[in-house]
Amino acid sequence: MRTTGTAIPLRAAAGAVAAALLALLSAAGPASAGGPGGGDGGDGGRGVVLRWKPCTRKAQAGFECAVAKVPLDHAEPSGRTIDLAVIRHRAAAAGRRAAGSLFFNPGGPGGPGTVGLPELYRKFPAELRDRFDIVSWDPRGVGESTAVRCFDTAKEAAAWHAKVPPFPVGEGQRQAFVTAYAELAQRCERRDPELLRHISTADTARDLDLLRRAVGEERLRYWGVSYGTLLGATYANLFPDRVGRLVVDGNVDPRAWTDGGAGAEPARSTFLRLGSDLGSADTLGQFLDLCGRAPMTGCAFSAGSPAATRAKYATLLARLAERPVGRWTYARAVSEVRGGLYTVHPGWSGTAATLESLWQGVAPGESPAVAAPARYPGFEQSLAVLCAESPNPAPPGRYPALEERAVREAGPLARWWVWANEPCAAWPARAADPYTGPWNRPTAHPVLVVNSVHDPSTPYRAGEAMARELGRARLLTLDGYGHTALGNPSACVGRHVVRYVLTGALPARGARCAQDTPPFVNPGEPSAAVTAVIRPGGLLRAWPPAWLPRGAG
């Protein structure tokens, strides 16, 4: 998740901001339904018509694109409308098609599906790709949909963002950080204040229901990852009778996100309530321990043992706090490590190589600076959703104390998670119609909840909470590492998901799966030598995708 820098939870390509947001082509022609019967989108005359045509961008080859018009305010269907950019991949084996569509949300908040689906499509189980049209979209306020854009040009936005560190270090940086985001909030308010109040998760869930009807589905099939789990839970409770097969993977605890619907100022910020700081600390500990057990040929940062590798990491951070290596400051290194934990392959090996380079006093290779980004970065779009609906402490002066306490409990990565929410202190908009619960409405079909044991953004306890809070749900545990099962493949999880989507059958209570490839083993290589030293219960820069803003998920 995001923000300066998805969700929670939600994780940038370890800090990258540039978004590959894609243009869509709207064209005349007959509406094409992705499921039986066509479907007119109904619902009081607010029917959505999708006119599909081949997408025009190279990265979207093989996909079809369309534009949906939906009400800005679902309570005022005859008022202002906004556009949603929609994308789909038709079922790959049309003869075996199960006559339906599977919707996908890639997380964030602020993740554009028109980019995320093409990037992640091959990670879906082949059986689902063969039998379903897989559909995604840029949620309202995001990407190529009617979007929150607080700057006139992509170049101006990127230049502003490049000047703001992932989190501040020291009083001078703290003051500059707070001032910069307060000014950003004022800039966003001037651009389109009405839009800012109508981009909540509940608004997007209502859009999703219109899209479901537009492709002719009686009930929703859905796979949501990271922040997409919150969207799935919101849909399940707004439209419980329309729930078909919902998979929520890498879970945001909805009660923690909304602070239980409390009206008073919260004691802790969003990501601390979600436990993202503790999840990152746990996963970092696993990373360092497994690296220390691996030979240097397996993990470049290994110091020969878990204890020595942890000490080496602490020493490196202390060095960077005193003196950067090139443009690699303490804050940047901490931020990059946090993001690098999201995907085991290739993220963990890449993170180890980066740390070893810094240890040697050599700045890792930098991508050439881009003077004029081709597309709008959209880093403020995740803020616009999170800050409008998830409560955070208002006085900026509270954040240093939150940081101090979080670091005591979870170590240096907690600094990022605390300051990622500080921009909400000055955010000017509150969601006009948020959903804050209840979360336990009985659904037409039970929901499948999937969570990794060592997730650096949405910790396992959040998956347990989601399964407990939903009216009908079953938890499938991934004994592995990283953020989401989709981003860290497990054939075992894939089999359970396919069986559930096709038949509705849930895994047995207490079911557990392993990841396909443990950390610090090249995918496809024998893993026995490494798995022999992995402790029970801990089996075992690709995820998050490059389009996510820093911290989105």
C-alpha positions as a printed NumPy array, in Angstrom:
array([[  0.   ,   0.   ,   0.   ],
       [  1.036,   3.395,  -0.27 ],
       [  1.654,   6.206,  -0.269],
       [  4.802,   8.174,  -0.149],
       [  6.32 ,   6.181,  -1.737],
       [ -1.592,  -0.946,  -0.848],
       [ -2.334,  -1.917,   1.197],
       [ -1.303,  -1.788,   2.773],
       [ -1.225,  -2.949,   2.653],
       [ -1.287,  -3.271,   0.062],
       [  4.478,  -2.374,  -1.95 ],
       [  6.116,  -0.773,  -4.703],
       [  8.657,  -2.203,  -6.944],
       [ 10.698,  -1.628,  -3.877],
       [ 10.098,   2.043,  -4.06 ],
       [  9.484,   2.777,  -7.697],
       [  6.876,   5.427,  -8.447],
       [  6.657,   5.562, -12.156],
       [  3.395,   3.991, -13.273],
       [  2.918,   2.331, -16.603],
       [ -0.641,   3.55 , -16.914],
       [ -2.259,   2.586, -20.141],
       [ -4.6  ,   4.43 , -22.506],
       [ -7.831,   2.733, -23.49 ],
       [ -9.799,   2.939, -26.697],
       [-13.535,   3.526, -26.558],
       [-15.273,   2.634, -29.8  ],
       [-18.699,   2.024, -31.222],
       [-19.992,  -1.47 , -31.759],
       [-22.295,  -3.991, -30.14 ],
       [-21.877,  -4.623, -26.435],
       [-20.118,  -7.896, -25.764],
       [-21.06 ,  -9.81 , -22.657],
       [-18.516, -12.046, -20.999],
       [-21.086, -14.423, -19.564],
       [-24.399, -16.052, -20.375],
       [-27.322, -13.931, -21.386],
       [-25.409, -10.739, -22.098],
       [-26.764,  -8.588, -19.283],
       [-27.641,  -4.916, -19.536],
       [-26.225,  -3.687, -16.261],
       [-29.766,  -2.864, -15.064],
       [-30.106,  -1.395, -11.597],
       [-32.534,   1.461, -11.914],
       [-31.523,   2.566, -15.374],
       [-27.824,   2.778, -14.49 ],
       [-26.91 ,   0.057, -16.956],
       [-23.244,  -0.157, -17.95 ],
       [-22.474,  -1.046, -21.548],
       [-19.013,  -2.358, -22.37 ],
       [-17.896,  -1.977, -25.969],
       [-14.831,  -4.169, -26.269],
       [-12.016,  -3.603, -28.746],
       [ -8.415,  -4.842, -28.861],
       [ -6.226,  -2.843, -26.486],
       [ -3.747,  -0.576, -28.203],
       [ -0.624,  -0.774, -26.051],
       [  2.117,  -3.308, -26.592],
       [  2.   ,  -4.533, -22.988],
       [ -1.709,  -5.312, -23.447],
       [ -1.335,  -7.516, -26.526],
       [ -4.015, -10.208, -26.479],
       [ -6.301,  -8.184, -24.182],
       [ -9.505,  -6.31 , -24.922],
       [-10.314,  -2.87 , -23.508],
       [-13.48 ,  -0.881, -22.909],
       [-14.75 ,   2.143, -20.985],
       [-17.633,   2.014, -18.514],
       [-19.59 ,   5.085, -17.444],
       [-20.801,   5.009, -13.841],
       [-22.326,   7.592, -11.482],
       [-19.855,   9.614,  -9.446],
       [-22.344,   9.393,  -6.569],
       [-24.281,   6.131,  -6.589],
       [-26.978,   7.83 ,  -4.507],
       [-27.475,  10.297,  -7.4  ],
       [-27.488,   8.095, -10.507],
       [-28.705,  10.928, -12.756],
       [-25.86 ,  13.25 , -11.73 ],
       [-22.253,  13.485, -12.857],
       [-20.748,  10.356, -14.412],
       [-17.156,   9.193, -14.468],
       [-15.236,   6.744, -16.66 ],
       [-13.78 ,   3.397, -15.636],
       [-11.072,   1.853, -17.799],
       [-11.811,  -1.898, -18.11 ],
       [ -9.67 ,  -4.721, -19.491],
       [-10.135,  -8.45 , -20.012],
       [ -8.429, -11.512, -21.421],
       [-10.848, -13.906, -23.053],
       [-10.842, -17.528, -21.944],
       [ -7.81 , -19.149, -23.534],
       [ -9.542, -22.462, -24.326],
       [-12.923, -21.292, -25.599],
       [-14.213, -24.833, -26.042],
       [-13.822, -25.509, -22.308],
       [-15.046, -22.124, -21.156],
       [-17.14 , -22.239, -17.985],
       [-19.404, -19.49 , -19.371],
       [-18.325, -16.729, -17.088],
       [-15.938, -14.03 , -15.962],
       [-13.495, -13.847, -13.067],
       [-12.802, -10.314, -11.806],
       [ -9.382,  -9.368, -10.463],
       [ -8.204,  -6.447,  -8.331],
       [ -4.398,  -6.096,  -8.003],
       [ -4.374,  -4.173,  -4.72 ],
       [ -3.18 ,  -0.739,  -3.764],
       [ -5.208,   1.173,  -3.02 ],
       [ -4.416,   2.773,  -6.335],
       [ -3.454,  -0.299,  -8.372],
       [ -4.58 ,   0.046, -12.013],
       [ -5.97 ,  -3.228, -13.301],
       [ -5.289,  -2.244, -16.9  ],
       [ -1.607,  -2.602, -16.024],
       [ -1.786,  -5.168, -13.225],
       [ -3.776,  -7.798, -15.102],
       [ -1.399,  -7.971, -18.096],
       [  1.593,  -8.113, -15.738],
       [  0.148, -10.836, -13.493],
       [ -2.034, -12.77 , -15.941],
       [  0.423, -15.667, -16.346],
       [  0.487, -16.17 , -12.574],
       [ -3.161, -17.274, -12.583],
       [ -3.648, -21.062, -12.616],
       [ -3.869, -22.309, -16.213],
       [ -7.256, -23.904, -15.564],
       [ -8.737, -20.516, -14.691],
       [ -7.095, -18.818, -17.676],
       [ -8.464, -21.538, -19.94 ],
       [-12.036, -21.433, -18.716],
       [-12.791, -17.859, -17.682],
       [-12.613, -14.395, -19.11 ],
       [-10.41 , -12.617, -16.567],
       [-11.528,  -9.017, -16.127],
       [ -9.992,  -6.078, -14.294],
       [-10.303,  -2.309, -14.247],
       [ -8.726,   0.889, -12.998],
       [-10.834,   1.795,  -9.947],
       [-12.356,   5.244,  -9.796],
       [ -9.732,   7.871,  -9.037],
       [ -6.962,   5.696, -10.488],
       [ -4.957,   5.319, -13.672],
       [ -6.865,   5.753, -16.921],
       [-10.227,   5.958, -15.195],
       [-11.442,   9.382, -14.072],
       [ -8.441,   9.933, -11.843],
       [ -7.127,  12.026,  -8.994],
       [ -4.362,  14.094, -10.568],
       [ -2.964,  16.857,  -8.426],
       [ -0.395,  18.108, -10.941],
       [ -0.743,  19.426, -14.462],
       [  1.785,  17.074, -16.005],
       [  3.515,  13.774, -15.317],
       [  6.866,  15.573, -15.294],
       [  5.699,  18.003, -12.614],
       [  4.329,  15.174, -10.458],
       [  7.506,  13.095, -10.753],
       [  9.707,  16.084,  -9.93 ],
       [  7.71 ,  16.807,  -6.763],
       [  7.822,  13.203,  -5.651],
       [ 11.543,  12.828,  -6.253],
       [ 12.225,  15.534,  -3.645],
       [ 10.36 ,  13.778,  -0.822],
       [ 12.192,  10.963,   1.024],
       [ 10.479,   7.637,   1.762],
       [ 10.355,   8.791,   5.395],
       [ 12.028,  11.661,   7.247],
       [ 15.121,  11.316,   9.401],
       [ 15.702,  14.072,  11.938],
       [ 13.696,  17.142,  12.881],
       [ 14.57 ,  19.138,   9.781],
       [ 13.386,  16.418,   7.419],
       [ 10.268,  15.838,   9.51 ],
       [  9.203,  19.463,   9.165],
       [  9.884,  19.437,   5.425],
       [  7.992,  16.134,   4.997],
       [  4.919,  17.406,   6.859],
       [  4.947,  20.691,   4.949],
       [  5.311,  18.986,   1.574],
       [  2.331,  16.701,   2.118],
       [  0.197,  19.481,   3.56 ],
       [  0.854,  21.46 ,   0.381],
       [  0.045,  18.388,  -1.716],
       [ -3.287,  18.024,   0.085],
       [ -4.191,  21.631,  -0.712],
       [ -3.212,  21.151,  -4.339],
       [ -5.401,  18.029,  -4.626],
       [ -8.362,  19.764,  -3.   ],
       [ -8.24 ,  22.578,  -5.558],
       [ -8.259,  20.208,  -8.541],
       [-11.466,  18.204,  -8.034],
       [-12.885,  18.263,  -4.488],
       [-16.048,  16.417,  -5.508],
       [-14.102,  13.444,  -6.875],
       [-12.03 ,  13.195,  -3.686],
       [-15.181,  12.488,  -1.67 ],
       [-16.402,   9.685,  -3.925],
       [-13.504,   7.268,  -4.37 ],
       [-13.986,   5.107,  -1.29 ],
       [-13.792,   1.316,  -1.274],
       [-17.591,   1.241,  -0.983],
       [-17.919,   3.383,  -4.123],
       [-15.618,   0.974,  -5.956],
       [-17.577,  -2.042,  -4.683],
       [-20.728,  -0.529,  -6.168],
       [-18.869,   0.004,  -9.448],
       [-17.815,  -3.64 ,  -9.354],
       [-21.433,  -4.692,  -8.999],
       [-22.323,  -2.708, -12.119],
       [-19.428,  -4.319, -13.998],
       [-20.585,  -7.754, -12.834],
       [-23.984,  -7.071, -14.386],
       [-22.433,  -5.65 , -17.527],
       [-20.656,  -8.938, -18.28 ],
       [-23.822, -10.91 , -17.567],
       [-22.953, -12.573, -14.275],
       [-25.683, -13.389, -11.771],
       [-23.098, -13.624,  -8.99 ],
       [-19.546, -12.35 ,  -8.654],
       [-16.428, -14.425,  -9.191],
       [-13.437, -12.495,  -7.866],
       [ -9.78 , -12.761,  -6.89 ],
       [ -8.507,  -9.782,  -4.91 ],
       [ -4.987,  -9.418,  -3.539],
       [ -3.725,  -7.104,  -0.784],
       [ -6.026,  -4.049,  -0.643],
       [ -8.207,  -6.001,  -3.081],
       [ -9.164,  -8.211,  -0.125],
       [-10.738,  -5.199,   1.591],
       [-12.652,  -4.489,  -1.606],
       [-13.804,  -8.108,  -1.688],
       [-14.934,  -7.998,   1.937],
       [-16.778,  -4.729,   1.319],
       [-18.557,  -6.185,  -1.703],
       [-19.459,  -9.321,   0.259],
       [-21.181,  -7.244,   2.927],
       [-22.859,  -4.711,   0.647],
       [-24.143,  -7.416,  -1.728],
       [-24.1  , -10.697,   0.222],
       [-26.688, -12.361,  -2.012],
       [-24.55 , -11.655,  -5.1  ],
       [-21.425, -13.415,  -3.845],
       [-20.421, -16.323,  -6.039],
       [-16.777, -17.352,  -5.572],
       [-14.596, -14.77 ,  -3.815],
       [-10.883, -15.383,  -3.198],
       [ -9.16 , -12.868,  -0.91 ],
       [ -5.379, -13.275,  -0.868],
       [ -2.962, -11.373,   1.436],
       [ -5.569,  -9.866,   3.703],
       [ -6.328,  -6.451,   5.105],
       [ -8.221,  -6.74 ,   8.385],
       [-11.324,  -4.649,   7.586],
       [-12.066,  -3.832,  11.215],
       [ -8.528,  -2.5  ,  11.685],
       [ -8.714,  -0.506,   8.428],
       [-11.85 ,   1.308,   9.604],
       [-10.751,   1.374,  13.262],
       [-13.987,  -0.434,  14.014],
       [-15.969,   2.503,  12.652],
       [-14.997,   4.618,  15.652],
       [-15.612,   8.341,  15.319],
       [-12.849,   9.486,  17.668],
       [ -9.28 ,  10.13 ,  16.587],
       [ -7.448,   6.797,  16.546],
       [ -4.627,   5.987,  18.915],
       [ -2.571,   4.433,  16.114],
       [ -2.173,   4.972,  12.387],
       [ -3.673,   2.651,   9.773],
       [ -0.638,   0.49 ,   9.063],
       [  0.16 ,   0.05 ,  12.753],
       [ -3.42 ,  -1.115,  13.372],
       [ -3.02 ,  -3.562,  10.491],
       [  0.222,  -4.902,  11.983],
       [  2.205,  -4.195,   8.814],
       [  5.191,  -3.079,  10.894],
       [  5.233,  -6.363,  12.792],
       [  4.699,  -8.371,   9.6  ],
       [  7.677,  -6.684,   7.975],
       [  9.839,  -7.267,  11.052],
       [  8.919, -10.953,  11.12 ],
       [  9.593, -11.436,   7.407],
       [ 12.872,  -9.515,   7.581],
       [ 13.976, -11.796,  10.403],
       [ 13.168, -14.825,   8.236],
       [ 15.046, -13.261,   5.315],
       [ 18.187, -12.66 ,   7.381],
       [ 18.086, -16.064,   9.074],
       [ 17.587, -18.001,   5.84 ],
       [ 20.245, -15.893,   4.138],
       [ 22.647, -16.664,   6.979],
       [ 22.032, -20.4  ,   6.59 ],
       [ 22.59 , -20.286,   2.837],
       [ 26.034, -20.194,   1.213],
       [ 27.075, -16.92 ,  -0.379],
       [ 26.357, -18.508,  -3.739],
       [ 22.73 , -18.696,  -2.611],
       [ 22.524, -15.382,  -0.714],
       [ 25.039, -12.669,  -1.49 ],
       [ 24.612, -10.99 ,   1.921],
       [ 25.216, -14.134,   3.988],
       [ 27.7  , -13.762,   6.841],
       [ 27.83 , -17.495,   7.511],
       [ 25.133, -17.811,  10.181],
       [ 21.777, -16.228,  11.064],
       [ 23.202, -14.298,  14.027],
       [ 26.158, -12.982,  12.049],
       [ 23.915, -11.965,   9.15 ],
       [ 21.541, -10.083,  11.459],
       [ 24.539,  -8.291,  13.013],
       [ 25.893,  -7.446,   9.564],
       [ 22.541,  -5.92 ,   8.592],
       [ 22.367,  -3.809,  11.769],
       [ 25.928,  -2.592,  11.2  ],
       [ 25.128,  -1.651,   7.605],
       [ 22.118,   0.434,   8.644],
       [ 24.197,   2.205,  11.287],
       [ 26.816,   3.021,   8.649],
       [ 24.215,   4.378,   6.245],
       [ 22.71 ,   6.527,   8.988],
       [ 26.139,   8.172,   9.338],
       [ 27.103,   8.329,   5.683],
       [ 25.117,   7.455,   2.537],
       [ 26.61 ,   5.365,  -0.255],
       [ 26.078,   7.508,  -3.305],
       [ 22.356,   8.302,  -3.397],
       [ 21.599,   5.412,  -1.063],
       [ 20.594,   6.966,   2.237],
       [ 19.481,   5.15 ,   5.368],
       [ 15.834,   5.892,   4.536],
       [ 16.159,   4.658,   0.989],
       [ 17.844,   1.42 ,   2.043],
       [ 15.181,   0.695,   4.666],
       [ 12.42 ,   1.436,   2.152],
       [ 13.968,  -0.755,  -0.542],
       [ 14.448,  -3.669,   1.85 ],
       [ 10.825,  -3.42 ,   2.949],
       [  9.605,  -3.522,  -0.636],
       [ 12.04 ,  -6.254,  -1.625],
       [ 10.494,  -8.671,   0.883],
       [  7.211,  -8.815,  -1.058],
       [  8.229, -11.358,  -3.674],
       [ 10.598, -14.174,  -2.77 ],
       [ 11.669, -14.746,  -6.386],
       [ 13.473, -12.697,  -7.562],
       [ 12.984, -10.107,  -4.814],
       [ 14.934, -11.727,  -1.98 ],
       [ 18.042, -12.515,  -3.989],
       [ 17.973,  -9.036,  -5.513],
       [ 17.632,  -7.439,  -2.086],
       [ 20.54 ,  -9.515,  -0.768],
       [ 22.689,  -8.391,  -3.704],
       [ 21.773,  -4.744,  -3.064],
       [ 22.689,  -5.042,   0.614],
       [ 26.006,  -6.685,  -0.185],
       [ 26.845,  -3.944,  -2.669],
       [ 26.151,  -1.303,  -0.021],
       [ 28.205,  -3.306,   2.478],
       [ 31.113,  -3.117,   0.058],
       [ 30.592,   0.649,  -0.197],
       [ 29.428,   0.507,  -3.802],
       [ 26.141,   2.083,  -4.823],
       [ 23.964,  -0.434,  -6.701],
       [ 23.37 ,   0.379, -10.34 ],
       [ 20.853,   3.14 , -10.927],
       [ 18.324,   3.333, -13.728],
       [ 18.886,   6.339, -15.976],
       [ 16.954,   9.361, -14.769],
       [ 13.805,  10.015, -16.738],
       [ 13.343,  13.719, -17.301],
       [  9.81 ,  13.411, -18.594],
       [  7.901,  10.277, -17.565],
       [  5.7  ,   8.971, -20.338],
       [  2.665,   8.539, -18.095],
       [  1.31 ,  10.144, -14.981],
       [  2.836,   8.518, -11.84 ],
       [ -0.35 ,   8.648,  -9.745],
       [  1.313,   8.344,  -6.333],
       [ -1.379,  10.573,  -4.783],
       [ -4.143,   8.199,  -5.884],
       [ -3.454,   5.663,  -3.134],
       [ -3.451,   8.479,  -0.589],
       [ -6.796,   9.693,  -1.869],
       [ -8.489,   6.377,  -1.053],
       [ -6.7  ,   5.567,   2.193],
       [ -6.844,   9.011,   3.788],
       [-10.5  ,   9.606,   2.953],
       [-11.783,   6.46 ,   4.659],
       [ -9.227,   5.01 ,   7.075],
       [ -8.805,   7.066,  10.283],
       [ -5.359,   8.377,  11.18 ],
       [ -4.07 ,  10.727,  13.89 ],
       [ -4.563,  14.335,  12.801],
       [ -1.789,  16.291,  14.585],
       [  1.519,  15.774,  12.722],
       [  3.257,  16.121,  16.07 ],
       [  1.987,  12.69 ,  17.117],
       [  3.962,  10.803,  14.492],
       [  7.461,  11.002,  16.034],
       [  6.147,   9.31 ,  19.182],
       [  4.335,   6.68 ,  17.09 ],
       [  7.589,   6.089,  15.221],
       [  9.614,   5.718,  18.41 ],
       [  7.219,   3.173,  19.863],
       [  6.899,   1.211,  16.605],
       [ 10.672,   1.   ,  16.178],
       [ 10.996,  -0.398,  19.696],
       [  8.479,  -3.108,  18.803],
       [  9.351,  -3.839,  15.177],
       [ 12.735,  -2.343,  14.304],
       [ 13.74 ,   0.169,  11.608],
       [ 11.235,  -0.955,   8.932],
       [  8.509,   0.438,  11.186],
       [  9.669,   3.968,  10.366],
       [  8.382,   3.584,   6.823],
       [  4.986,   2.272,   7.951],
       [  4.433,   5.1  ,  10.445],
       [  5.291,   7.95 ,   8.087],
       [  3.387,   6.389,   5.194],
       [  0.207,   7.47 ,   7.013],
       [  1.295,  10.952,   8.082],
       [  0.081,  12.582,   4.805],
       [ -3.444,  11.717,   5.96 ],
       [ -3.069,  14.267,   8.78 ],
       [ -3.623,  17.095,   6.296],
       [ -5.816,  15.307,   3.769],
       [ -8.818,  17.557,   2.981],
       [-11.483,  15.003,   2.022],
       [-13.537,  12.452,   3.882],
       [-15.454,   9.759,   2.054],
       [-19.07 ,  10.768,   1.558],
       [-20.414,   7.22 ,   1.922],
       [-17.831,   4.807,   3.387],
       [-18.607,   1.283,   4.54 ],
       [-17.481,   0.599,   8.112],
       [-19.281,  -2.67 ,   8.868],
       [-20.754,  -4.985,   9.894],
       [-18.452,  -7.5  ,   8.216],
       [-20.319, -10.694,   9.078],
       [-23.339, -10.677,   6.777],
       [-24.009, -14.235,   5.589],
       [-23.103, -14.529,   1.911],
       [-24.73 , -16.687,  -0.761],
       [-21.489, -18.669,  -0.959],
       [-18.56 , -18.849,   1.473],
       [-15.383, -16.848,   0.815],
       [-11.932, -18.446,   0.431],
       [ -9.306, -16.57 ,   2.497],
       [ -5.623, -17.174,   1.661],
       [ -2.685, -15.808,   3.658],
       [  1.037, -16.429,   3.966],
       [  2.476, -17.154,   7.395],
       [  5.296, -14.653,   6.814],
       [  3.706, -11.784,   4.91 ],
       [  5.586,  -8.463,   5.197],
       [  2.527,  -6.275,   4.597],
       [ -0.639,  -8.135,   5.539],
       [  0.469, -10.43 ,   8.369],
       [ -1.01 , -13.846,   9.   ],
       [ -3.059, -12.564,  11.909],
       [ -4.919, -10.343,   9.416],
       [ -5.849, -13.416,   7.385],
       [ -7.117, -15.075,  10.541],
       [ -9.105, -11.933,  11.352],
       [-10.636, -11.799,   7.867],
       [-11.748, -15.431,   8.064],
       [-13.184, -14.832,  11.528],
       [-14.964, -11.576,  10.706],
       [-16.659, -12.589,   7.454],
       [-20.035, -14.266,   7.771],
       [-19.01 , -17.405,   5.85 ],
       [-15.33 , -18.011,   5.137],
       [-12.556, -20.601,   5.222],
       [ -8.841, -19.863,   5.763],
       [ -6.189, -21.582,   3.637],
       [ -2.699, -21.127,   5.105],
       [  0.378, -20.744,   2.913],
       [  3.437, -21.879,   4.869],
       [  5.709, -19.476,   3.099],
       [  6.974, -15.965,   2.648],
       [  6.094, -12.796,   0.79 ],
       [  3.001, -10.79 ,   0.019],
       [  0.122, -12.82 ,  -1.501],
       [  0.033, -16.335,  -2.876],
       [ -0.492, -15.003,  -6.382],
       [  2.839, -13.156,  -6.198],
       [  4.614, -16.116,  -4.547],
       [  3.284, -19.182,  -6.358],
       [  2.137, -22.353,  -4.698],
       [  0.758, -25.132,  -6.895],
       [ -1.075, -26.413,  -3.823],
       [ -2.866, -23.075,  -3.323],
       [ -3.578, -22.991,  -7.057],
       [ -5.299, -26.393,  -6.93 ],
       [ -7.485, -25.323,  -4.02 ],
       [ -8.42 , -22.046,  -5.743],
       [ -9.303, -23.79 ,  -9.02 ],
       [-11.426, -26.38 ,  -7.245],
       [-13.204, -23.666,  -5.252],
       [-13.89 , -21.429,  -8.266],
       [-15.128, -24.311, -10.421],
       [-17.146, -26.246,  -7.849],
       [-17.449, -24.159,  -4.683],
       [-15.593, -26.814,  -2.668],
       [-13.546, -25.367,   0.19 ],
       [-10.26 , -26.722,   1.553],
       [-10.524, -28.794,   4.695],
       [-10.447, -26.818,   7.92 ],
       [ -6.843, -26.173,   8.892],
       [ -5.522, -26.895,   5.381],
       [ -1.985, -25.713,   4.715],
       [  0.144, -25.396,   1.581],
       [  3.84 , -24.886,   0.848],
       [  5.413, -22.526,  -1.665],
       [  6.765, -24.063,  -4.832],
       [ 10.316, -22.753,  -4.36 ],
       [ 11.9  , -21.79 ,  -1.026],
       [ 13.963, -18.624,  -0.613],
       [ 17.512, -18.418,  -1.981],
       [ 16.956, -21.304,  -4.366],
       [ 16.678, -20.586,  -8.058],
       [ 13.239, -21.621,  -9.352],
       [ 13.543, -25.009, -11.007],
       [ 16.647, -26.041,  -9.087],
       [ 16.612, -28.867,  -6.532],
       [ 15.825, -27.445,  -3.114],
       [ 16.584, -30.305,  -0.71 ],
       [ 19.843, -28.801,   0.515],
       [ 18.093, -25.629,   1.544],
       [ 14.811, -27.024,   2.828],
       [ 16.758, -29.256,   5.189],
       [ 17.676, -26.232,   7.308],
       [ 14.302, -24.484,   7.21 ],
       [ 12.535, -24.6  ,  10.543],
       [  9.05 , -26.087,  10.944],
       [  6.292, -23.543,  10.381],
       [  8.579, -21.422,   8.231],
       [  8.826, -23.311,   4.956],
       [  9.992, -22.445,   3.073],
       [ 11.775,  -6.75 ,  -7.221],
       [  8.888,  -8.496,  -9.077],
       [  6.149,  -8.024,  -6.529],
       [  4.798,  -5.583,  -6.113],
       [  4.517,  -4.846,  -9.799],
       [  6.39 ,  -1.807, -11.068],
       [  3.199,   0.175, -11.545],
       [  2.4  ,   0.381,  -7.85 ],
       [  3.35 ,   3.59 ,  -6.041],
       [  5.746,   3.238,  -3.12 ],
       [  3.962,   1.273,  -0.485],
       [  0.836,   0.418,  -2.385],
       [ -0.425,  -3.096,  -2.224]])
